[in-house]
Amino acid sequence: MKKILLLLFIASFIRCGSSKENSISFYKVPLVCGADDEIACGSRVKPLFIETGQLKEIKESWVNRRGTVVAIVWNDPLSQDEKEKIMQPLFLKYEIAATLISEEEKLKQLSESFAASAAPSQKGMDKWYKGMDVDQLSMEEAHAMGDSATLFAVKAGLMNEAEASSIKKEIEDYMKTELVKVRTLKELMSPETDLKWKQHGYEIFVKYLGIDRAEKARDYYMDYQKKIMRNNHTTEQSSQSEITCPYCGHKKTETMPTDVCLLKYTCENCKKEITKKEGDCCVFCSYGSKKCPSMQ
């Protein structure tokens, strides 16, 4: 009964007067964290939210815990075209492939999760984060990175639990300061940033294990990462979709990217540029035999 009343309330909220109509825009986004695939990447969201926080047209910016949906709460009664003229350049600037969610899906989002987002006790996968609260996600990501940096070595017998606990804490504390810094995607993913983090981690290993054991752990970790990459490659080979050109009907099997949503695709037969359908995540969701990894 409560769920029905909530749905009726939200439906009436969406339909009432022009000042209230469409006051929230929902966008599908691929912002899942690399260290933990069950949370959003706070470092990717933060620069966008800093800029939206400076716009008078926008009241609040939110991201769901999964990193799959961004919600924009508007101050002004703008048309959808006016809203898109504000948001799409921002998504492009921060290299975020964002797709506006349909009205039907919007109601579902509001009723099932976003309407309850203000509840302080809300936990779990339905939680939403507003503005600079995304730093909480970065704290969780730092914790996951500390785990991944030590768990393999404990399992391999390269360090004991006490050593792992000390190393994990120092890595986690360091990454907490790093992940809340405002960086562009290029800066975040740069070889320089990666090398800096790895070097600092190695120095922490040396502090607690000494050079010989730290180097042994490093070599083991490199082999461990190679195995993961091989497994990921095998998974990538299975993450394929047969895309059908809507113009000439030509079919081709393509490997779908896992880190971005492909918004455009050029048919090799007729050379026409294919764009995703409105409301879909990418061209594979529109014309492929399988939806893209983020939607799976």
C-alpha positions as CSV (number, residue, x, y, z in Angstrom):
1,M,0.0,0.0,0.0
2,K,2.8,2.4,0.9
3,K,4.5,1.7,-2.4
4,I,1.3,2.5,-4.3
5,L,0.9,5.8,-2.5
6,L,4.5,6.7,-3.2
7,L,4.1,6.0,-6.9
8,L,0.9,8.1,-7.0
9,F,2.6,10.9,-5.2
10,I,5.6,10.9,-7.5
11,A,3.5,10.6,-10.6
12,S,1.4,13.7,-9.5
13,F,4.7,15.5,-8.6
14,I,6.0,15.0,-12.1
15,R,2.8,16.0,-13.8
16,C,2.0,19.1,-11.7
17,G,2.6,22.6,-13.1
18,S,5.4,23.7,-15.4
19,S,7.6,24.8,-12.6
20,K,7.7,21.3,-11.2
21,E,7.6,19.3,-14.4
22,N,10.7,17.3,-15.2
23,S,12.5,18.9,-12.3
24,I,14.9,15.9,-12.1
25,S,16.9,14.5,-15.1
26,F,18.3,11.0,-14.9
27,Y,21.3,9.9,-17.1
28,K,22.7,6.5,-17.6
29,V,26.5,6.7,-17.1
30,P,29.5,4.2,-17.1
31,L,31.1,5.4,-13.9
32,V,31.8,2.1,-12.1
33,C,34.9,2.0,-10.0
34,G,37.9,0.0,-11.3
35,A,38.9,-1.2,-7.8
36,D,35.4,-2.3,-6.8
37,D,32.7,-2.9,-9.4
38,E,29.9,-2.3,-6.9
39,I,30.6,1.4,-6.3
40,A,30.9,4.5,-8.4
41,C,34.3,6.1,-9.0
42,G,34.2,9.2,-6.9
43,S,37.3,10.6,-8.7
44,R,35.5,10.5,-12.0
45,V,32.3,12.1,-10.7
46,K,33.8,14.9,-8.5
47,P,35.0,17.3,-11.3
48,L,31.6,17.1,-12.9
49,F,29.8,17.8,-9.7
50,I,32.1,20.7,-8.8
51,E,31.1,22.4,-12.0
52,T,27.4,21.6,-11.8
53,G,27.5,23.1,-8.3
54,Q,28.5,26.4,-9.7
55,L,25.5,26.7,-12.1
56,K,22.5,28.6,-11.0
57,E,20.2,26.4,-13.0
58,I,21.2,23.3,-11.0
59,K,20.1,22.8,-7.4
60,E,21.7,19.4,-6.7
61,S,23.7,16.7,-8.5
62,W,23.6,13.0,-7.4
63,V,25.1,9.7,-8.4
64,N,23.8,6.3,-7.4
65,R,26.1,3.9,-5.5
66,R,26.6,1.7,-8.5
67,G,27.9,4.5,-10.7
68,T,25.3,3.8,-13.4
69,V,23.0,6.8,-13.0
70,V,23.5,10.5,-12.4
71,A,20.6,12.7,-11.3
72,I,20.4,16.4,-11.9
73,V,17.9,18.4,-9.8
74,W,17.0,21.6,-11.5
75,N,16.3,25.0,-9.9
76,D,14.6,26.6,-12.9
77,P,11.7,25.3,-15.1
78,L,13.7,24.7,-18.2
79,S,12.7,22.8,-21.4
80,Q,14.5,19.5,-22.0
81,D,16.4,21.1,-24.9
82,E,17.7,23.8,-22.6
83,K,18.7,21.2,-20.0
84,E,20.6,19.2,-22.6
85,K,22.4,22.3,-23.8
86,I,23.7,22.6,-20.3
87,M,24.5,19.0,-19.5
88,Q,25.8,17.4,-22.7
89,P,28.8,19.8,-23.1
90,L,29.7,19.1,-19.4
91,F,29.5,15.3,-20.0
92,L,31.6,15.7,-23.1
93,K,34.1,17.9,-21.2
94,Y,34.6,15.3,-18.5
95,E,34.5,12.4,-21.0
96,I,31.4,10.8,-19.6
97,A,29.1,8.9,-22.0
98,A,25.7,9.9,-20.7
99,T,22.2,9.0,-22.0
100,L,19.0,10.6,-20.8
101,I,16.7,8.1,-19.2
102,S,13.1,8.0,-20.5
103,E,10.0,9.2,-18.5
104,E,8.9,5.7,-17.7
105,E,12.4,4.7,-16.4
106,K,12.6,8.1,-14.6
107,L,9.4,7.3,-12.6
108,K,10.9,3.9,-11.7
109,Q,14.1,5.5,-10.5
110,L,12.3,8.0,-8.4
111,S,9.9,5.5,-6.8
112,E,12.4,2.8,-6.1
113,S,15.5,4.6,-4.9
114,F,16.0,8.3,-5.4
115,A,12.8,9.3,-3.5
116,A,14.3,7.7,-0.4
117,S,17.8,9.1,-0.9
118,A,17.5,11.7,1.8
119,A,17.0,9.0,4.5
120,P,20.1,9.1,6.7
121,S,19.8,5.4,7.5
122,Q,19.8,4.4,3.8
123,K,22.5,1.8,3.1
124,G,23.4,-0.7,0.5
125,M,23.3,-0.6,-3.3
126,D,20.3,1.8,-3.5
127,K,22.1,4.7,-1.8
128,W,22.7,7.9,-3.6
129,Y,25.5,10.5,-3.1
130,K,25.0,14.2,-3.5
131,G,27.7,16.7,-4.6
132,M,31.0,16.4,-2.6
133,D,29.6,13.4,-0.7
134,V,31.2,11.4,-3.6
135,D,34.4,11.6,-1.6
136,Q,32.8,8.8,0.5
137,L,33.0,6.6,-2.5
138,S,36.7,7.5,-2.9
139,M,37.3,6.4,0.7
140,E,35.7,3.0,-0.1
141,E,37.8,2.8,-3.3
142,A,41.0,3.4,-1.2
143,H,40.0,0.7,1.1
144,A,39.5,-1.7,-1.8
145,M,42.9,-0.8,-3.2
146,G,44.5,-1.5,0.2
147,D,42.9,-4.9,0.2
148,S,44.0,-5.8,-3.4
149,A,47.5,-4.6,-2.7
150,T,48.0,-7.1,0.2
151,L,45.5,-9.9,-0.2
152,F,47.5,-11.7,-2.9
153,A,50.7,-11.6,-0.8
154,V,49.0,-13.1,2.2
155,K,47.5,-15.9,0.2
156,A,50.9,-16.6,-1.4
157,G,52.6,-16.7,2.1
158,L,54.8,-13.6,1.3
159,M,53.7,-11.8,4.4
160,N,51.9,-12.5,7.6
161,E,48.6,-11.0,8.7
162,A,50.2,-8.3,11.0
163,E,52.4,-7.1,8.2
164,A,49.5,-7.1,5.7
165,S,47.4,-5.0,8.2
166,S,50.1,-2.4,8.6
167,I,50.8,-2.2,4.8
168,K,47.1,-2.1,3.9
169,K,46.5,0.8,6.3
170,E,49.3,2.9,5.0
171,I,48.3,2.3,1.4
172,E,44.7,3.0,2.2
173,D,45.5,6.3,4.0
174,Y,47.7,7.4,1.1
175,M,45.1,6.6,-1.5
176,K,42.4,8.5,0.5
177,T,44.4,11.7,0.0
178,E,45.1,10.9,-3.7
179,L,41.6,9.9,-4.8
180,V,39.9,13.1,-3.5
181,K,42.2,15.3,-5.6
182,V,40.5,17.0,-8.5
183,R,41.9,15.4,-11.7
184,T,40.9,15.2,-15.3
185,L,40.4,11.7,-16.7
186,K,43.6,12.1,-18.6
187,E,45.5,13.0,-15.4
188,L,43.8,10.2,-13.5
189,M,44.7,7.5,-16.0
190,S,48.1,8.8,-17.0
191,P,51.3,6.6,-16.7
192,E,52.8,9.3,-14.4
193,T,49.9,8.9,-11.9
194,D,50.1,5.1,-12.1
195,L,53.9,5.1,-11.6
196,K,53.6,7.5,-8.7
197,W,51.0,5.3,-6.9
198,K,53.0,2.1,-7.6
199,Q,56.3,3.6,-6.4
200,H,54.7,4.8,-3.1
201,G,53.2,1.4,-2.6
202,Y,56.5,-0.3,-3.2
203,E,58.2,2.0,-0.6
204,I,55.5,1.0,2.0
205,F,56.3,-2.7,1.2
206,V,60.0,-2.0,1.7
207,K,59.3,-0.3,5.0
208,Y,57.7,-3.4,6.5
209,L,59.2,-6.3,4.6
210,G,62.7,-5.1,3.6
211,I,64.0,-4.8,0.0
212,D,64.4,-8.5,-0.7
213,R,60.9,-9.5,0.4
214,A,59.3,-6.4,-1.1
215,E,60.9,-7.2,-4.5
216,K,59.7,-10.8,-4.3
217,A,56.2,-9.5,-3.5
218,R,56.4,-7.1,-6.4
219,D,57.5,-9.8,-8.9
220,Y,54.8,-12.1,-7.7
221,Y,52.2,-9.3,-8.0
222,M,53.3,-8.6,-11.6
223,D,52.8,-12.2,-12.5
224,Y,49.4,-12.1,-10.7
225,Q,48.4,-9.0,-12.8
226,K,49.4,-10.8,-16.0
227,K,47.1,-13.7,-15.1
228,I,44.2,-11.2,-14.5
229,M,44.9,-9.5,-17.8
230,R,44.8,-12.9,-19.6
231,N,41.5,-13.7,-17.8
232,N,40.1,-10.3,-18.8
233,H,41.2,-10.9,-22.4
234,T,39.3,-14.2,-22.3
235,T,36.2,-12.4,-20.9
236,E,36.6,-9.7,-23.6
237,Q,36.6,-12.3,-26.3
238,S,33.2,-13.5,-25.0
239,S,31.9,-10.0,-24.7
240,Q,31.0,-9.7,-28.4
241,S,27.9,-8.5,-30.1
242,E,26.8,-8.8,-33.7
243,I,25.8,-5.3,-34.8
244,T,23.3,-4.9,-37.6
245,C,23.4,-1.7,-39.7
246,P,19.9,-0.2,-39.8
247,Y,20.6,1.2,-43.3
248,C,21.9,-1.7,-45.3
249,G,21.4,-4.7,-43.0
250,H,25.1,-5.5,-42.9
251,K,26.1,-7.6,-39.9
252,K,29.5,-7.7,-38.1
253,T,30.6,-9.2,-34.8
254,E,32.5,-6.6,-32.7
255,T,34.2,-6.8,-29.3
256,M,32.4,-4.3,-27.0
257,P,34.5,-1.9,-25.0
258,T,34.1,-2.3,-21.2
259,D,35.2,1.2,-20.1
260,V,33.2,3.4,-22.4
261,C,29.8,3.4,-24.1
262,L,30.1,3.5,-27.9
263,L,27.7,6.3,-29.1
264,K,28.6,6.1,-32.8
265,Y,29.6,3.3,-35.2
266,T,30.5,3.4,-38.9
267,C,29.2,0.6,-41.0
268,E,32.0,-1.0,-43.0
269,N,29.7,-1.9,-45.9
270,C,27.6,1.3,-46.6
271,K,30.0,3.7,-44.7
272,K,27.1,5.4,-43.0
273,E,27.5,6.6,-39.4
274,I,25.1,4.8,-37.0
275,T,24.1,6.5,-33.8
276,K,22.3,5.0,-30.8
277,K,18.5,5.2,-30.4
278,E,17.1,7.7,-28.0
279,G,17.0,6.2,-24.5
280,D,19.6,3.6,-25.2
281,C,23.0,3.4,-23.7
282,C,25.0,2.8,-26.9
283,V,24.9,1.5,-30.5
284,F,25.2,-2.1,-29.2
285,C,22.2,-1.7,-27.0
286,S,20.3,-0.3,-30.1
287,Y,21.5,-2.6,-32.9
288,G,23.6,-5.4,-31.3
289,S,22.7,-9.0,-30.6
290,K,23.8,-8.4,-27.0
291,K,23.6,-5.3,-24.8
292,C,26.9,-3.6,-23.8
293,P,28.7,-4.8,-20.6
294,S,27.5,-1.9,-18.5
295,M,23.9,-2.8,-19.2
296,Q,24.5,-6.5,-18.7
